[in-house]
């Protein structure tokens, strides 16, 4: 009887040890999963930024192509007016024809300046429209990622089989190295994940570009982990990168507008000088 009890006791010890090992292995894999999840937000949100950049480029390209066609027709009319300005028009008998040609050129000049300005405003509005759309989806996608991470099983949800050596879990060490949070008001568990009934994250600050769209409340989550923090970090980084690209495109657009205006003003001055020379031929 004693032998049987001893054997049963041995089986119990082996079963408990095996159970602890399985739980510890599962716990370890969950920690590795959490580390992998840290890189997920940047991948997902980067794809979102790429999609919006591509759509914006395509829409602005359509506007620019239409503008170029319009400018080509205006340049063709400019060349036609230049050809029509013959020396004979300087004769007093051709004053009416010269005046009509001048009116025609003045109208073409105004149409050109309007086209340049209209194109600038249209592309600028389209850029801002896409920026607003990107910000809206970026905020929404970030909130969705936070909620998804709330539902992920973590090492906190597993009853550990024990740590023989009393070492700190790997993820906690990572959290201590990379995340600086005030721990006085939150409970930090052995997996580096803090739990509260609700965790408030800072809102995306857009006041520098879109004051009217500035958000007053940030996203919420039930947990705070390294992966949750990565969502906010990726969100802010991609917004700043997008704004830098947005400002650069507007700067290029402004330079293109100035170049077109300079070329038109040069032609206008040349046209005025040519008209004066023609009229002086018969004086």
C-alpha positions in Angstrom: 0.0 0.0 0.0 2.8 2.4 0.9 4.5 1.6 -2.4 1.3 2.5 -4.3 0.9 5.8 -2.4 4.5 6.6 -3.1 4.1 5.9 -6.8 0.9 8.0 -7.0 2.6 10.8 -5.2 5.5 10.6 -7.7 3.0 10.8 -10.6 1.4 13.8 -9.0 4.7 15.6 -8.7 5.6 14.8 -12.4 2.1 16.0 -13.6 2.4 19.2 -11.6 5.9 19.8 -12.9 4.8 19.1 -16.5 1.9 21.5 -16.0 4.2 24.2 -14.8 6.5 23.7 -17.7 3.6 23.9 -20.2 2.3 27.1 -18.6 5.8 28.6 -18.5 6.3 27.7 -22.1 3.0 29.2 -23.1 3.8 32.3 -21.0 7.2 32.6 -22.8 5.5 32.4 -26.2 3.0 35.1 -25.3 5.8 37.4 -24.3 7.5 36.8 -27.7 4.2 37.5 -29.3 3.9 40.8 -27.5 7.4 41.7 -28.7 6.3 40.9 -32.3 3.1 43.0 -31.8 5.2 46.0 -31.0 6.2 46.2 -34.7 2.7 45.7 -36.0 1.3 49.3 -35.6 4.0 50.9 -37.7 3.5 48.4 -40.5 -0.3 48.8 -40.5 -0.3 52.6 -40.2 2.5 53.0 -42.8 0.4 51.1 -45.3 -2.4 53.5 -44.6 -0.1 56.5 -45.1 1.2 55.0 -48.4 -2.3 54.5 -49.7 -3.3 58.1 -48.9 -0.1 59.5 -50.5 -0.8 57.5 -53.6 -4.4 58.7 -53.9 -3.4 62.3 -53.3 -0.7 62.1 -56.0 -3.1 60.6 -58.5 -5.8 63.3 -57.8 -3.3 66.1 -58.0 -1.8 64.7 -61.2 -5.2 64.8 -62.8 -5.6 68.5 -61.9 -2.0 69.3 -63.1 -2.6 67.4 -66.4 -5.8 69.4 -67.0 -4.0 72.6 -66.2 -1.1 71.8 -68.6 -3.6 71.3 -71.4 -5.2 74.6 -70.7 -1.9 76.3 -70.5 -0.9 74.8 -73.9 -3.9 76.3 -75.5 -3.1 79.7 -74.0 0.5 79.4 -75.2 -0.8 78.6 -78.7 -2.9 81.7 -78.6 0.1 83.7 -77.4 2.2 82.4 -80.4 -0.7 83.3 -82.7 -0.8 86.9 -81.3 2.9 87.3 -81.7 2.6 86.2 -85.3 -0.3 88.6 -85.9 1.7 91.6 -84.6 3.0 92.7 -88.0 4.9 96.0 -88.5 2.1 97.2 -90.8 -0.2 97.4 -87.8 1.7 100.4 -86.6 0.2 102.5 -89.4 -2.6 104.8 -88.3 -5.0 103.2 -90.8 -4.6 99.9 -88.9 -5.1 101.3 -85.4 -8.5 99.5 -85.0 -6.9 96.1 -85.9 -4.0 96.8 -83.6 -6.3 97.7 -80.8 -8.4 94.6 -81.3 -5.2 92.5 -81.2 -4.1 94.2 -78.0 -7.5 93.5 -76.4 -7.2 89.9 -77.4 -3.8 89.6 -75.9 -4.9 91.4 -72.7 -7.7 88.8 -72.4 -5.3 85.9 -73.0 -3.0 87.3 -70.3 -5.8 87.6 -67.8 -7.0 84.1 -68.6 -3.4 82.8 -68.1 -3.0 84.5 -64.7 -6.5 83.2 -63.6 -5.6 79.7 -64.8 -2.3 79.7 -62.8 -4.0 80.9 -59.7 -7.0 78.5 -60.1 -4.7 75.6 -60.5 -2.7 76.6 -57.4 -5.9 76.9 -55.3 -7.4 73.6 -56.6 -4.3 71.5 -55.9 -3.9 73.2 -52.5 -7.5 72.4 -51.6 -7.0 68.8 -52.8 -3.9 68.4 -50.7 -5.7 69.6 -47.6 -8.7 67.4 -48.3 -6.5 64.3 -48.5 -4.6 65.4 -45.3 -7.9 65.7 -43.4 -9.0 62.3 -44.7 -5.7 60.8 -43.7 -5.9 62.2 -40.2 -9.4 60.9 -39.7 -8.5 57.4 -40.8 -5.2 57.5 -38.9 -7.1 58.3 -35.6 -9.7 55.7 -36.4 -7.2 53.0 -37.3 -5.1 53.7 -34.2 -8.2 53.3 -31.9 -9.0 50.0 -33.6 -5.5 48.8 -33.0 -5.6 49.7 -29.4 -8.9 47.8 -29.0 -7.5 44.8 -30.8 -4.5 44.8 -28.5 -6.9 44.9 -25.5 -8.4 41.6 -26.7 -5.1 39.9 -27.2 -4.2 37.2 -24.7 -1.0 38.3 -22.8 1.2 36.8 -20.1 -1.0 38.6 -17.6 -3.9 36.3 -18.4 -1.8 33.2 -17.6 -1.3 31.8 -14.1 2.5 31.3 -14.1 4.0 28.0 -13.1 6.6 29.9 -11.2 10.0 31.4 -11.8 12.7 29.2 -10.3 15.5 31.8 -10.3 13.5 34.9 -9.5 14.5 36.6 -12.7 12.5 39.5 -14.2 10.5 38.6 -17.3 12.0 39.6 -20.6 9.1 41.9 -21.5 9.2 43.8 -18.3 12.9 44.5 -18.9 12.0 45.8 -22.4 9.3 47.9 -20.9 11.6 49.4 -18.3 14.1 50.2 -21.1 11.8 51.7 -23.7 8.6 53.0 -22.0 8.7 55.7 -19.4 5.4 55.8 -17.5 4.5 57.0 -14.0 4.0 53.8 -12.1 2.7 55.4 -9.0 -0.9 55.3 -10.1 -0.9 52.1 -12.1 -0.4 48.4 -11.4 2.4 46.8 -13.5 2.2 43.1 -13.8 5.0 40.6 -14.5 4.5 40.9 -18.3 5.0 44.6 -18.4 1.3 45.2 -19.1 -0.7 47.6 -16.9 -4.4 47.2 -16.5 -7.0 49.8 -15.6 -10.7 50.1 -16.2 -9.8 52.6 -18.9 -6.5 54.1 -20.1 -6.4 57.5 -21.7 -3.9 58.1 -24.5 -2.9 61.6 -25.7 -4.8 62.9 -28.7 -3.2 63.5 -32.1 -2.1 67.1 -32.2 -3.1 68.7 -35.5 -3.3 72.3 -34.4 -0.2 73.3 -36.4 -1.9 72.4 -39.7 -5.6 72.0 -39.1 -6.7 74.0 -36.1 -10.3 73.3 -37.0 -9.8 69.6 -36.8 -7.8 69.5 -33.6 -8.9 66.7 -31.3 -9.7 67.4 -27.7 -10.0 63.8 -26.5 -7.5 61.0 -27.1 -8.1 57.3 -27.7 -8.9 54.9 -24.9 -7.8 51.4 -24.1 -8.4 48.9 -21.3 -4.7 48.0 -21.0 -1.3 49.7 -21.4 1.5 47.7 -22.9 4.6 48.2 -25.0 2.4 47.3 -28.0 -0.2 49.9 -27.0 2.5 52.5 -26.7 3.9 51.5 -30.1 0.5 52.4 -31.6 0.6 56.0 -30.3 4.3 56.3 -31.3 3.6 55.1 -34.8 0.6 57.3 -35.1 2.5 60.4 -34.1 5.5 59.6 -36.3 3.5 58.9 -39.4 1.4 62.1 -38.9 4.6 64.2 -38.6 6.1 62.5 -41.7 2.9 63.1 -43.6 2.8 66.7 -42.6 6.5 67.2 -43.7 5.6 65.7 -47.1 2.5 67.8 -47.3 4.4 71.0 -46.6 7.1 70.0 -49.2 4.5 69.5 -51.9 2.9 72.8 -51.1 6.3 74.5 -51.3 6.9 72.9 -54.7 3.4 74.0 -55.9 4.1 77.5 -54.8 7.4 77.6 -56.7 5.7 76.2 -59.8 3.1 79.0 -59.5 5.8 81.7 -59.1 7.7 80.3 -62.1 4.6 80.4 -64.3 3.7 83.9 -63.2 7.3 85.1 -63.9 7.3 83.6 -67.4 3.9 85.2 -68.1 5.0 88.6 -66.8 8.2 88.4 -68.9 6.1 87.7 -72.0 3.7 90.5 -71.1 6.6 93.0 -70.9 8.0 91.7 -74.2 4.6 92.1 -75.8 4.2 95.7 -74.6 7.7 96.6 -75.8 6.9 95.0 -79.3 3.7 97.0 -79.6 5.5 100.2 -78.8 8.2 99.5 -81.4 5.5 98.8 -84.0 3.7 102.1 -83.3 6.9 104.0 -83.4 7.6 102.9 -87.0 5.1 105.4 -88.4 5.8 108.3 -86.2 
